[in-house]
Amino acid sequence: MQEYPAISQAVTAKTGFHRGIHTQQSRRPYRSSGFTLVELLVVITIIAVLAALSGFGFKRLREKADVATTISRIRGFSRANALYATDHNGKFVPVYAFDKDGQGSMMWHYNRAYLEALIGDKEEFEDAEPFEGIDGLPEQVLDPVVIRAKKKYWSRISASFGYNGENLTGGAWGEANAAAARSIASMSHPDETCAFITATDWRAKQSGGLLWEKSPVEGKTGDGKIAYRHQGKAVVSYFDGHTGLISINDMKEINLRGGVNNVFWGGSRRSSGR
């Protein structure tokens, strides 16, 4: 076959081929257009960091929402107490009450008149069995943290909130016609005295003020334990109707300034500066 040198040289110059032999330029390594392993690891790391930050932000937002919701609900307890007092000669709902024989204890969260003031519709709880925690009450009156935890007897009011059970007047436990309660007239400092507080027992007690530090566990108890379940604080409603937050360190300060005799528990000792 006849060769044409001029044409062969032109082809070689343009393509890098000469009679099937590759030039150095044609042997350049092939590079894929996809991601390398390092690039993929970087992307995955960024996504993981963003997901963690997003989760943390969601948790903080939910905690703030829980505090706001609980404040709103505990205010409802104080409003119901004020309505009860209006209909009962200025006396707030008794922490507990007995009949003429000293029998039939009626704790505050079973008091039908109070619950009607709280719920606004007695049909909501009229079918609830006695001493079953009034499980017929709507969740809208309970602490949202307790609702999500769903621990022992979570649906009872007493697993969410406790009523101040210290320095009461009106008779002893089991005494005929006893009604351990406070009245508007007997309150010297209603703006400093706890009415309702987040707790795991129906009766909040000074002796239960620090129990959460050793056992921060949800679920109905019988020890008067205050629950600092909201960002390390308890939500409290005072007898004048305003609300606030209190920490374990605040409670320790109260203990140093009179303990059960502090005005917070309805005593006469006031906090520093007051």
Secondary structure, DSSP 8 states (H G I E B T S, - for coil): ----HHHHHHHHHHHSEETTEE-TGGG-----SS--HHHHHHHHHHHHHHHHHHHHHHHHHHHHHHHHHHHHHHHHHHHHHHHHHHHTTTB---SEE--TTS-S---GGG-HHHHHHHHS-GGGTTTS-TTTT-TTS-GGGS-HHHHHH--TTTTSGGGTEEEE-SS-BS--TT-TT-EEB-BTTT-S-TTTSEEEEEBSSSEE-GGGSSHHHH----S--SS--B--TBTTEEEEEETTS-EEEEEHHHHHHHHHTTGGGBGGGTSSB--TT-
